[in-house]
Amino acid sequence: MSPRSFRYEEDGPVARITLDRPEVLNALTFEVYRELTDTFRALAGRKPVRVAVITGRGRAFCTGGDVKEIIGELLKYDRLRLEAFTRLTCDLIRAMRGLPQPIVASLNGPAAGAGAAIALAADFRVAADTARIAFLFVKVGLSGADMGAAHLLPRLVGLGRATELLMTGEFVEAAEALRIGLYHRVAPPDRLEAETAELAGRLARGPAAGLAATKDALDREVPMSLETALDHEAAVQAALMEGPDFREGFAAFMARRPPRFDGAPE
């Protein structure tokens, strides 16, 4: 866990990824894409890590692909190399959605293009009130359906608003993003870190297996019928009832104390 293209730190049960190219508003390079994907995949096997936070350094969260290092290079590619790149970007979203631990995107500033897609793939979005967001892909002549946006965004804001955001590529201010359900919390910039830490801490103290099962179900059940979803949830819930967290949750409830789930910090 020693990436070269961004900062990685662990503070107890919380892993913190900080995009660290502030001079270009944390624009992505090929290396950043690869290392982010590898990091999220590796985190799945790090049991002491119960929550991942991704944020940016400086004035922006992430403004998408670097104009010189990615966009300019793509103009030289043939179809096979272009598709290899688009699959590379989608692999990052797969790694984020496949991570059992919850991910909190802490949006310290604007998120645009691929930066918006990364924020969308997180489980929670806590934003500074300066953190506008835009799915800019149509602005450069591409489809708004990129990096899973056409799948994930309608589930958060509804088909109508998703259509508008993906087809216009316009920025949405933080207050509006909160109102439509795209952001979970909005805070002044000087309160962002505290708000993020509070949410990450709460998740870290939660039941890791139960949270992982919830995240998995939220994705897995999208194409399912209700009957299939009910069967899936019944089987998963029964398995969790055999585990230590269910017993601890019951004991804590009866004793009127906070639960101490398996592996959770004090």
Secondary structure, DSSP 8 states (H G I E B T S, - for coil): ---SSEEEEEETTEEEEEE--GGGTT-B-HHHHHHHHHHHHHHTT-TT--EEEEEESSS-SB-SB-IIIIIHHHTT--HHHHHHHHHHHHHHHHHHHH-SS-EEEEE-S-EETHHHHHHHHSSEEEEETT--EE-GGGGGTS-S--TTHHHHHHHHHHHHHHHHHHHH---B-HHHHHHTTS-SEEE-GGGHHHHHHHHHHHHHTS-HHHHHHHHHHHHHTTTS-HHHHHHHHHHHHHHHHTSHHHHHHHHHHHHTS----TT---
